[in-house]
Amino acid sequence: MSVNLLGLIKNTPVEWKALGEVGEFIRGNGMQKKDFVEEGFPAIHYGQIYTKYGLEASESFTFVSDELASKLKKAKTGDLIIATTSENVKDVGKSLVWLGKSDVAIGGHACVYSSSKIKSKYLAYYMLTNDFQKAKIKKLIGTKVIELYPKKIAEIKIPIPSKEIQEKIVEVLDKMTEYVTELTTELTTELTYRNKQYDYYRDLLLSEESLSKVGFEWKTLMDASEKVMTGVTPLARNREFYDEGTISWLRTNEVRFNEIFETDILVTQKALIETTLKLIPINCVIVAISGATAGRIAINKIPLTTNQHCCSFAVKDDEINYRYMYYYLCAFNKQIIKMKQGARGDINMGMLKKFKIAVPLREEQSRIVEILDKIDTLINSTSEGLLKEIELRQKQYEYYRELLLGFNQN
């Protein structure tokens, strides 16, 4: 971005106007997910605005019948569609420019905005700025379900330069967005490749064919463990179990094929004494056994307790290297996931205890663990570098966006 362009933009006259003064809001009505059909009139559900789309769209992912569409509000080409409901502050107020060749239907919890003075893409970018987000927060209603009513958006003032300047700003931000998107895609692809490379070497080392060359015996997880433990969820309304807690309490959403050094929630000594909570010693292999997280694996590097959806294996240290067991279960995670049963996809504890692992001599386990630890360290280091680069580029983009759209209000 040239200094001359930035100077031109910064020195241009702007009007600060409430959105309702210079444009029209049309509030959506009556469309639900159950109304979607395979073919029909293009439609956008409010939740899709922050889960499926970027800042603009020329095609819809979903359709409704022509009969229903005739009763719904619609966005025309060039209009801005705004989500007015979400369960979090970030997503409510998210917008996209509709560029389809025909109209698109919208439902409740969304609105359409159009203005002869404001380019929709310029407004979509401005709505991402810190200034707009601060103004938006003051207009929100609700806690669990957060609402941003169109009449409240209409009260928010924004800077309106000439159409020519708006176009220049959009052009610059479009180019920067394209650059960041391309770079993020490249780095994410590289990250995926590195992880697949690691999985390949791990699975190769732990394959039955490779282990047969050094010799091994089959052991069930039960036979390989000194103790198998599950946990409990202390009664949430009893604050004596939680307030000023000092004992780590693990939930399954924190089990992510990782080492655990801390937990989000702590419980008290009273909870440990008065419930069936068990203190899990360090270096146990923990398997999530319930719902969407079932089959994930972790190692605890601190003593902790768990909820009832975690199964912890304290391995027989004289026979099995705990990290070997961890790597083995990660390598054969698909077989564990196949144990899921029922509507929730829970893993049967009895079946998990009978799950067999190939166990070579302790020395061979240590050799395999040493190799995988080194590869894991290398991959994690590379991953951290790539993720940091993505973060820096995103911050750079946000910096220039704020600079371009940070007009002073007189």
N, C-alpha and C positions, 0 to 999 in steps of 0.2 A: 504494500500500500504506500503510495507516494506521499511525501510531505505536502506537496502542492494540493493533492486531493483532500487530505485531512484538513489543511488550512481553509480550502474552499468550503468544506462542509461546516467547519467550526465557525466561520465568519458569515455564514448564510443566515438571513433572517428566518425566524420560526414563530409560529403561533402555538400557544399552549391552549388546547381546547379539550373539553370533556368529550368522550367518544359519542355520547348521546346528542351532542350539539351538531356534529358533522356527519352523522351516519344513522342508519336504521338497524335495529335489532329485531329479529324474528325468532320467537321462542318455539322450540320443537315440541312435538306431541306424539304420544301414543304408540311407539314402536318398541317391541321387545325381541329378545333373541329367538324366541319360539316362533316369531313371524317370518324368519328367514326361509327362503325357498331356493331351489337349485338355479333357477333362471327367472328373470323378471326385471323389475325396475331397480336400478342401482340404489343402494342404501348404505348409510354409515351410522353405526351404533356409537353412542357417546364413548363407551369404553375403548373402542377401536382407535379413537383419536390419539390416545397415549400408549396404546400397545401395538398397533399395526402400522401406523403412518409416521412419516417425517413431517416436514413443514408444508408439503404440498402433495396432492394426489390427482391423478387423471383417470384412475379406475377404482372401483369399489371392490372389496373382497366379498360382499354379500348383496343379496337381492331380496325384495319383497314383491308380493303380487301387485299387479296393476290396480286391482280394486283397493288394496290397502294404501298404495302410493297416492291414490287420488284424494285420500283423507289427510295425508301427512304434509308438513311444511317441507319446503325444498330449498336447496342452495343452487344458485346459478353459477355458471362459469365465471371465475374471478372472485366469488364471494369467500369470506372467511367463515369457517365452521369452528365453533368454540365448545369444548366440553365444560359443562357447568356443575358437574358432580364428580366426586372421587372420594376414595377413602384416605387420601393423603393430600397435603397442601401442595406438593410439587406438581401433581398431575392436573388438579382442578384449574381450569383456565387455559389448558393446553389448546393450541389452535392449529388449523391447517387450511391452506388455500385450495379450493376445489378448482381443478383445471380440466375436468371432464368435458366432453363435447356436448353432453346433455345435462339436464338437471339431476341432482341426487337428493334422495329423501333423507331426512333426519328424524330422530325420535325425541322423546323427552330427555331431559338432562343435557341438552345441547341447544345451541342457538346459532343463527346465521347473522353475520354483520356485513354490511356493505356501505361504502361511502364514496362520493365523487371526489373528495379531497384527499383521501388516503389510499395508497396502494396496499392491497391486502397483504402482500409479501413483506412490505415494510413494517406493517403493524404486527405481523406474525413474529418477525425478528425482534421488534421492540418489546413484545410481550414476554420475551425471554430475559430481558435485562433486569438487573437488580432493582432499578427504580420502579419498574412496573410491578415486580414481585412484592416489593414493600407496600405499594399502594393496594395491590390485590389482597394481601393478608388482612388489611384493615376492613375489607368488605366481606370476608368469609363468615359463614354461619354454620354451626354444628361442630361436632367433635369426631364421632365415629364415621358418620357420613357427612362430608363437607360440601356445602353448597356455595356457589357463586352466581347469584341471580343476575340475569341480563340487566335489570334496572340498576344494579350495583356496579356492574362493569361500565355502564353508561356514564357513571359519575367520575370515572378515572380520567384525569387529564393527561394528554400525551403531546410531545412536540411535533408540530407539523411543518416541515420545510416545504419548498416547492416540489412539484412532481418530478422535476429533473433531478433534484438532489436525492429524493427518495429512491429514484431509479439507480443512481450512482451507488448509493449505500447498499441497495439490494444486490447490485452487480458484484461489488467487492465481497460482501458476505457470502454470496453464492459460490464464488471462486474459493474462498477460504473453507467453506463447508465441504466443497468437493475435494479439496486437498486433504483435509483432516479425515474425511470418510475413506479416501483411497489409502492413506497411510495407515489408518486403524485397521482396515481390511487386510492389508499386507502383513502388518505386525500380528494380527490375530491368527492369520493363516500360518505364519511362522511358529507362533506359540502352539497351535494345534499340532503342527508337524513334530515339534520337539517332544510334546507329550506322547504322541503316537510312537515316536522313536524309543522313548523310555519304556513304554508298555511292551514294545516288541522284545527288547533285551531282557526285561524282567520275566516275561512269559517264556522266553526261550530258556533262561537259566532254570526256571522252576517247572519246566515240562517234564512229563514222565520219562520221555526219551533221554533227556539230558541227565536226570537224576539216576536213571538206570545204570549209567556208566560208572557211577560212584557207589551205587547201592543205597537202598533206603527201605524203610518199613512203613506200612500204613498205620496211622493212629487216628482215632476219632478225637474231636476237640475235647470231649470229656476225658478221655484217657491221657491227653496231652496237658491237662490242667490240674493244678492242685485244688482249685475251687472255681465254681461257676456261680456268678452272682447277678441278680437283677435288683432293681431299686423300687422306689415308690415316689409318688407326688404328695408331699405334706399338704394338709388342708390349707387352701389358699386364704380362706377368711381368718385363719388363726395367725395373726401377725406375729405372735411370739415365735413362730417357726421360721420367720424370715427377717424381721426387723433387726438390724445390727448383726446379721449373720456373719460368720467367719469361715464356714465350711463350704467348699465349692459343690454345686449341685448341677449335674450335666443333663441337658435335654438332647433329644435326637437331632434337632436341627443344627447342633454344634458338632455333630459327628460327620466329618467331611473328608475322609481319607487323609487324616492329619494327625499331628501331635498336639495334645491339649495341655496348655500351660495355665489357662485360666477359664473360668466359666462366667456366663452373663449373670447368673443368679447365685447368691449365697444363702445358706440356711444356718440355723442356730444349733447349738449343742442340745437344746431342748428337743428340737425336731429329730435329732439323731437318737436320743434316748427314748422318746415317747412314740416313735413310729417304727416301721420295719426297715428304715433306711440302713444301708450297710456302707461302711467306709471302705472304699476300694483302694488297695495299695497301688503304688506307682508301677508303671510298665505292664499294665494289663492290656490285653487286646479287647477292644470294645466293639460290639456289633449292634447297630440299630435294628430293631426287629418289628417296627410298626409303621404302617402307612407309607407315604411317599419316600420317606428316608430309609425304609427297610433295606438292609444289605450294605449300607455304608459302614465304613470301618475306621477306627481311630486307635491311638495309643495315648493313655494318660501319663503325663510327666509330672503330675502332682497327685497327692492323695485326694480323692473326691467321692461324692455320692452321685447317684444317677436316678433318673425317673424310671418308671416301670417298663419303658419301651427300649431300654438298653440292656444288653446281655454282656457281662464282663468276664473274661477268662484270665485267671491268674495262672500263668503257665508253669510247668515243672521246670524250673530253671536249670537243673542238672541234666535235663534231657533235651530241652528245646530252647533255642534263642528266641525271645519274645518278638524280636524284629523279624526273624525268619517267618514266624507264624503270621505276623501282620502282612508281610510282603506276599506270602502264599495266598492268604485270603483275598488280598487285593487282586492278585493274578487270576483267581478263580471266582471272582465276584459274580459273574453271570450265573454260575451254578447255584450260588447262594440265593440270588434273586429269584431263581426258578422255584424256590421253596415257598414263595408268597402264596397265601391262601385268603379266601374270603373277599368281601367287598372292599375292605380297607387295604388289603394286600399285606397282612401281617405274616411274620415268619414264625413257624411253629418251633418253640424252644426245644422240644424233644428231638425233632429232626435236626436242628442246628447242632445239638450236642453230639449227634451221630455222624456229622459231616467229617469225611476223612481227608487227612492231609498226608502227603508223602514226606517222611522225616528221614533225612540222611544222618550220618554221624555228626556230632556237635561241631567238629572241626570244619566239616564241609558246609554246615549251616553258616558258620562264622565267615567263611570265605565268600559265600554268596551274599551275605548281608553287607560285607565290606564293599563288594563291587556295586551293589544296588544303592548303598548309602552315597558312594561317590557320584554315581550317575544322577541320583536324586538331588544331591547338592548342586551339581552342574546345571541340571534342568531348572531347578528352582531359581538359581542365580540368573540364568538366561531369561526365565519367565518374569522375574522381578524387574529386570532391565527393560524388557519389552512393555510390560504394563506401565512402568514409569514413563517411558517414552510416549505412550498413548495418553497418559494423564497430562504430561507437559504440553503436548500439542493441543489437547482440549482446552487447557488453561490459557494457552497462547491465543487460541481462537476467541475464547470468552473475553480476554483482555481487549482485543481489538474491536470486538462487538460493542463492549461497554464504551470504548473510546469513540467509536463512530456514532453511537446513539446517545451519548451523554451530553445532551444539550443543557445549557444553563437556563433555569427558569427565572425570568426577571420579575 
